[in-house]
Amino acid sequence: MSTVGKIHSFQSLGAVDGPGIRFVVFMQGCPYSCPYCHNPDTRPFSGGTEYTVEEIVEKAKRYKTYFGEKGGVTVSGGEPLMQAEFVAELFEELHKNGITTAVDTAGVRVTDAVRRVLRSTDTVLCDIKFPSDELYRKHIGTGIDTVLDFIEECNKTDADVVIRHVVVPGMTDSEDSIKQIASLAKSAKNLCKTELLPFRKLCEQKYKELGLDFPLADTPECDADTIKKLYSLI
């Protein structure tokens, strides 16, 4: 019997979730509470709708003509690797149907199920949230070793790795911070690029609807000039 996963939502033609045009599956549930989280509605493990692997593969196949050579399916979240057994089975079935795979993750504790996912992953989008263990523990509630160990596990595979980092004014936008992120990114053997993502507050309405306080409500958004300047450092 097919494994069942809890899904928050789908995006049919995503352009910023990996190579080419992607069918994006947003998984339900995340153990982290990142201060700049744009999808707080995906955090609760109690939410979501159950889908089988076959149901999602059939959905993805409808968009296969749009994928071209580089596109495919990305699982995001939430934290997709909290449902690693489901993602592993999904990726294996997608490969059987000639569809490439990507996982958008914050990096989790490596288990046999996570290793199984990585064996069928073409691209890993890995978010390094902060440059130090101290900041990880302060803002995320876990140490930086979790994500670094995950990257080391990626090094045992052929998956391309894209390191992502959200640039938050007054929090992660210093030159030293970005240089440290770039140094950590280089630990990925198959590093394709490092992406600096500007902090935005488009999610504020979601927090209001959920009755949650947005931790960075008073923080200004990151402007394009800052991103351009920081890119020059890496």
QUIBELGI-V759148 format. One record per backbone hydrogen bond with DSSP energy under -1.0 kcal/mol. NH is the residue of the N-H (numbers start at 1). CO is the residue of the C=O. If there is no record, write none. Layout:
nh->NH co->CO
nh->NH co->CO
This chain:
nh->5 co->51
nh->7 co->49
nh->8 co->26
nh->9 co->26
nh->11 co->24
nh->14 co->22
nh->22 co->14
nh->23 co->72
nh->24 co->11
nh->25 co->74
nh->26 co->9
nh->27 co->76
nh->28 co->6
nh->29 co->42
nh->30 co->43
nh->37 co->34
nh->42 co->39
nh->43 co->40
nh->49 co->7
nh->51 co->5
nh->53 co->3
nh->56 co->52
nh->57 co->53
nh->58 co->54
nh->59 co->55
nh->60 co->56
nh->61 co->57
nh->63 co->60
nh->64 co->61
nh->66 co->63
nh->67 co->64
nh->71 co->67
nh->72 co->21
nh->73 co->100
nh->74 co->23
nh->75 co->102
nh->76 co->25
nh->79 co->29
nh->82 co->79
nh->83 co->80
nh->87 co->83
nh->88 co->84
nh->89 co->85
nh->90 co->86
nh->91 co->87
nh->92 co->88
nh->93 co->89
nh->94 co->90
nh->95 co->91
nh->96 co->92
nh->98 co->95
nh->99 co->94
nh->102 co->73
nh->103 co->123
nh->104 co->75
nh->105 co->125
nh->115 co->111
nh->116 co->112
nh->117 co->113
nh->118 co->114
nh->119 co->115
nh->120 co->117
nh->121 co->118
nh->122 co->101
nh->123 co->101
nh->124 co->160
nh->125 co->103
nh->126 co->162
nh->127 co->105
nh->128 co->164
nh->136 co->132
nh->137 co->133
nh->138 co->134
nh->139 co->135
nh->140 co->136
nh->141 co->136
nh->148 co->144
nh->149 co->145
nh->150 co->146
nh->151 co->147
nh->152 co->148
nh->153 co->149
nh->154 co->150
nh->155 co->151
nh->156 co->153
nh->157 co->154
nh->160 co->122
nh->161 co->190
nh->162 co->124
nh->163 co->193
nh->164 co->126
nh->165 co->195
nh->167 co->197
nh->171 co->168
nh->172 co->168
nh->178 co->174
nh->179 co->175
nh->180 co->176
nh->181 co->177
nh->182 co->178
nh->183 co->179
nh->184 co->180
nh->185 co->181
nh->186 co->182
nh->187 co->184
nh->188 co->185
nh->191 co->188
nh->192 co->161
nh->195 co->163
nh->197 co->165
nh->199 co->167
nh->204 co->201
nh->207 co->203
nh->208 co->204
nh->209 co->205
nh->210 co->206
nh->211 co->208
nh->212 co->207
nh->217 co->214
nh->219 co->216
nh->222 co->199
nh->227 co->223
nh->228 co->224
nh->229 co->225
nh->230 co->226
nh->231 co->227
nh->232 co->228
nh->233 co->230
nh->234 co->231
